[in-house]
């Protein structure tokens, strides 16, 4: 039975930068493994953002997994709640909720300096204890996640608010991007009271004393009700898993019936434990036929505007994920490997864009493409061009 491995470098695609001699970070990085996939297999471009939808990792990864977001997407919050085994009572809506650092009205850091999970859990626990007493009628509840990423439950009256992802407004004034709609006053009252509690919290005082960004505010966004997805097995006839550090991908795995192991040391940043993620991936392939290995670090570096960190993240991804997968293919029969990002995250913009992204895969048949390298320009010499990511997946699974 064939084995299928998707190696996804989140936000890996970019645009040419003058500081890099008009190369993209992907072009500037040393990526012998991904280049080999492009050279040995097929390459090209895929449009991962369906028309009319925001280029979020939620929408893009859902599509790459074979699910049309126009049919199944209800919001990022519910997907991440699924990863945390949160089953909201009827009448409540699920928000993704960041801990952010806002300074002088500006979104300074949507990660609060990549606050530790331990610190964040302490803050969210305090918010639960305090805000539920201030707003008993709201039935609000926070669920601590990883680092700055959390879940907030609120009454369904808040479901139609227009909200904005905090990573889309880095270095911008937040006043124009706070929740908008009929119930905005209720959510803003919670927002402001939470800021008062966070300002006085010992965790933030310790962070400031160490020269670290404090978590000054909560930022609820991408709310919705829980979706229902058909299983991956029912759609494609195979079983598998997702290996990731972030709840978004774990939630997609949970909703689609893919296994999502907890990986010790998986952080979602440059310090993630690549070996443990690989071990978990190959463990999945012992009893399943598909694994989706998700690496968050290139996206985080793009949001920071750090081309140097993005190059490092791409090179780490190539060396520690893609190359070992190629080695795995040498000792196992009929292994198919695909590499791609879910969307671009240009360092200049510090947010996602909707352009088509480079993709390359190798399977049981050799490619005839002319691509020598894996990057945004080189893959244009290849034969692949997909208007949707679910068409790409169908092609890959028959490669």
Buried (B, 14 or more C-beta within 10 A) or exposed (E): EBBBBBBBBBBBBBBBBEEBEEBBBBBBBEBBBBBBBBBBBBBBBBBBBBEEBBBBBBBBBBBBBBBEBEEBBBBBBBBBBBBBEBEBEEEBBBBBBBBBBBEEEBBBBBBBBBBBBEBBBBBBEBBBEBBBEBBEEBEBBBBBBBBBBBBBBBBEBBBEBEBBBBBBBBEBEBEEBBBBBEBBEBBEBBBEBBBEBBEEBEBBEEBEEEEBBBBBBBBBBBBBBBBEBBEBBEBBEBBBBBBBBBBBBBBBBBBBBBBBBEBEEBBBBBEBBBEBBBBBBBBBBEEBBBBBBBBBBBBBBBBBBBBBBBBBBBBBBBBBBBBBBBEBBEEEEEBBBBBBBBBBBBBEBBBBBBBBBBBBBBBEEEBEBEBEBBBBBBBBBBEBBBEBBBBBBBBBBEB
